[in-house]
Amino acid sequence: MNAVRMYTTQVCPYCLRAKALLKQRGVDTIDEIRVDLDPAERDRMIELTGRRTVPQIFIGDTHVGGCDDLIELDRSGSLAPLLQRS
């Protein structure tokens, strides 16, 4: 299974929703990077994605986007193959 990395904050409901969906799809481990604890990580997130909001989700080297993007990817049937790709 591809590694999942997610930029998050502690109280973000969209982060919680995205993590729940990923766990439902079989993801055991999420590399969670808390941008509320480390401003340098927020800067890195913005540099990588061009976005300021959390969550920002990466599956392998692919930037999926935020929670709504993840949900749409799942609805379209494209999430499972992306998670399985190595």
C-alpha positions in Angstrom: 0.0 0.0 0.0 1.2 3.5 -0.8 2.3 5.7 2.1 -0.1 8.4 3.1 1.1 11.8 4.4 -1.3 14.4 5.7 -0.7 17.9 6.8 -3.2 18.6 9.7 -4.1 20.6 12.7 -5.5 19.2 16.0 -9.1 20.6 15.8 -9.7 20.4 12.0 -13.0 18.5 11.4 -12.0 18.0 7.7 -8.8 16.3 8.9 -10.7 14.0 11.1 -13.1 13.1 8.3 -10.3 12.5 5.8 -8.5 10.2 8.3 -11.7 8.3 9.0 -12.3 7.7 5.2 -8.7 6.6 4.7 -9.0 4.1 7.7 -12.2 2.8 6.2 -10.3 2.1 3.0 -7.7 0.1 4.8 -5.0 2.7 5.6 -3.3 1.6 8.8 -0.7 4.3 9.1 -0.9 8.0 8.3 2.2 10.2 8.5 0.5 13.2 10.2 2.3 16.5 10.1 0.8 19.0 12.5 1.2 22.5 11.0 -0.3 24.0 14.1 2.7 22.8 16.2 5.4 23.8 13.6 5.0 26.9 11.5 7.9 25.8 9.3 5.8 22.7 8.3 2.9 25.0 7.3 5.4 26.9 5.1 6.6 23.7 3.6 3.0 22.6 3.0 2.2 25.8 1.2 5.4 25.5 -0.9 4.5 21.9 -1.9 0.8 22.4 -2.6 0.1 26.1 -3.2 -2.7 25.8 -0.6 -3.0 27.2 2.9 -5.8 25.0 4.2 -5.7 21.6 5.9 -5.8 18.8 5.4 -3.4 18.5 2.5 -3.1 14.8 1.6 -0.4 13.0 -0.3 -0.7 9.3 -1.3 2.7 8.2 -2.4 4.1 11.1 -4.4 0.7 12.2 -5.5 -0.9 15.3 -4.0 -4.5 14.4 -3.6 -5.6 17.8 -2.2 -8.0 18.3 0.7 -10.8 16.4 2.3 -13.4 17.2 -0.5 -10.8 16.1 -3.1 -10.3 12.9 -1.2 -14.0 12.2 -1.0 -14.4 12.9 -4.7 -11.5 10.6 -5.5 -13.2 7.9 -3.5 -16.6 8.4 -5.1 -15.1 8.2 -8.6 -13.5 4.9 -7.8 -9.9 6.3 -8.1 -8.9 6.2 -4.5 -8.5 2.4 -4.1 -6.1 2.0 -7.1 -4.1 5.0 -5.9 -3.7 3.5 -2.4 -2.7 0.1 -3.9 -0.1 1.5 -6.4 3.5 1.1 -5.2 
